[in-house]
Amino acid sequence: MQAIKIVDLFAGPGGLDIAAEKLGLAVTGIEWDDDACATRRKQGLATVHADVREVDQSEFADANVLTGGPPCQTYTVAGSGAGRRALDDVLRCADLMAKGKISRADVAELGDERTALVLEPLRWALEAIKAERPYEAIVLEQVRTVLPVWNAVAEVLEQHGYSVVCAVLKAEEYGVPQTRRRAILIARHRHEAKLPETTHRPHYKGVDRSAGDPTKREWVTMSDVLVKRPKPFTVISNYGTGGDPKLRGRRRHDEPSATVTGKIDRNRVIGPNGTENRFTYPEAGVLQTFPADYEWRGKKIPQQIGNAIPPILAAHVLAAALDLDRETLATAVKDLSGGTITI
Ligand SMILES: C[S@@+](CC[C@H](N)C(=O)[O-])C[C@H]1O[C@@H](n2cnc3c(N)ncnc32)[C@H](O)[C@@H]1O
């Protein structure tokens, strides 16, 4: 692959972009949120502060890699609710886009606004193909229920000479101290696409972390990365399963965190002798595998953190998508985690 230049759509506070930088890659993010842009600027990440839909793909003609984590509604495929209808809308639009039968303006006007947003990366990819400069690699990330959308995007890309893999990845299997699940698409133009190899064991409630595949590392715990927080501690989630407060999720310090969401500041952290407090913003960022000194700015910082792809997961995905060597990946993981996580 030639010198890598990434354009990152819906770039948020920079989860993917800080990973790219640590891997030594050039990246520019497009993001419209003032708060996320304030964080990005403070962090020195190259940023275009704009609505992705208003940006012309040709303005980034020199980018040879496309990445993106569009905001999505959840496409619950089970049952016949609004989620299923939204998914059908998206799949129909993807098909029409692929046939060149639908314009950018048409997509923007269709259904839910997020229907159009989730297809923006496909629009960019098709415009690059039309301009005879197809992206050499494409990486997309979102919540697990978006997998059927990525499968539809994959079908279109395959018709244009791409090899594509899509899967739901478990973040803890890549050394992230969190049991987050994410739907990933990796596409390579005229080159075989592959998923990142797992480096750590999956977490199962009640199963010892030393059990399982001996060729993989043990999953990383909250206290492995929150080195200054006194142990033991238990995190009690803000949510109760099925809305029942009695069924609030609990995680001990020697487990990975539950999914870090935009409400992580509402979780109660019960420490030694029953002391109670909340995670600080840097701690929440560290659970998401941002560097401990990441310069969070603007308002709604928990939301910025919860929106991001964990940078260490992003580093694994980018390394697999771009054929980077293991040493480059290991150095990036070490830098991101201040040496608390190794692969
Ligand atoms: C799921 S987050 C992506 C996070 C990012 N991948 C990261 O790792 O930090 C989606 C982002 O898209 C942004 N966004 C939503 N609509 C947008 C639009 N039309 N143009 C630009 N950014 C948009 C949101 O503000 C949010 O930061």
The ligand as an SDF file (V2000), in Angstrom:
LIG
                    3D

 27 29  0  0  0  0  0  0  0  0999 V2000
  -20.4350    7.0310   17.1450 C   0  0  0  0  0  0  0  0  0  0  0  0
  -19.6690    8.5960   17.1560 S   0  0  0  0  0  0  0  0  0  0  0  0
  -18.1460    8.2370   16.3490 C   0  0  0  0  0  0  0  0  0  0  0  0
  -16.9830    8.1950   17.2600 C   0  0  0  0  0  0  0  0  0  0  0  0
  -15.6370    8.0950   16.6110 C   0  0  0  0  0  0  0  0  0  0  0  0
  -15.5530    7.0060   15.6540 N   0  0  0  0  0  0  0  0  0  0  0  0
  -14.5530    7.9070   17.6710 C   0  0  0  0  0  0  0  0  0  0  0  0
  -13.9480    6.8580   17.6880 O   0  0  0  0  0  0  0  0  0  0  0  0
  -14.3530    8.7960   18.4900 O   0  0  0  0  0  0  0  0  0  0  0  0
  -20.5750    9.4570   15.9300 C   0  0  0  0  0  0  0  0  0  0  0  0
  -20.1530   10.8920   15.7700 C   0  0  0  0  0  0  0  0  0  0  0  0
  -20.7940   11.4200   14.6040 O   0  0  0  0  0  0  0  0  0  0  0  0
  -21.0390   12.7930   14.8270 C   0  0  0  0  0  0  0  0  0  0  0  0
  -22.0250   13.2270   13.8240 N   0  0  0  0  0  0  0  0  0  0  0  0
  -23.3460   12.9370   13.7950 C   0  0  0  0  0  0  0  0  0  0  0  0
  -23.8940   13.4530   12.6740 N   0  0  0  0  0  0  0  0  0  0  0  0
  -22.9140   14.0720   11.9950 C   0  0  0  0  0  0  0  0  0  0  0  0
  -22.8680   14.7710   10.7690 C   0  0  0  0  0  0  0  0  0  0  0  0
  -23.9550   14.9120   10.0150 N   0  0  0  0  0  0  0  0  0  0  0  0
  -21.6880   15.2900   10.3500 N   0  0  0  0  0  0  0  0  0  0  0  0
  -20.5700   15.1520   11.1220 C   0  0  0  0  0  0  0  0  0  0  0  0
  -20.5550   14.4890   12.3050 N   0  0  0  0  0  0  0  0  0  0  0  0
  -21.7040   13.9530   12.7280 C   0  0  0  0  0  0  0  0  0  0  0  0
  -21.4850   12.8440   16.2780 C   0  0  0  0  0  0  0  0  0  0  0  0
  -21.3340   14.1460   16.7950 O   0  0  0  0  0  0  0  0  0  0  0  0
  -20.5480   11.8040   16.9180 C   0  0  0  0  0  0  0  0  0  0  0  0
  -19.4080   12.4300   17.4330 O   0  0  0  0  0  0  0  0  0  0  0  0
  1  2  1  0
  2  3  1  0
  2 10  1  0
  3  4  1  0
  4  5  1  0
  5  6  1  0
  5  7  1  0
  7  8  2  0
  7  9  1  0
 10 11  1  0
 11 12  1  0
 11 26  1  0
 12 13  1  0
 13 14  1  0
 13 24  1  0
 14 15  1  0
 14 23  1  0
 15 16  2  0
 16 17  1  0
 17 18  1  0
 17 23  2  0
 18 19  1  0
 18 20  2  0
 20 21  1  0
 21 22  2  0
 22 23  1  0
 24 25  1  0
 24 26  1  0
 26 27  1  0
M  CHG  2   2   1   9  -1
M  END
$$$$
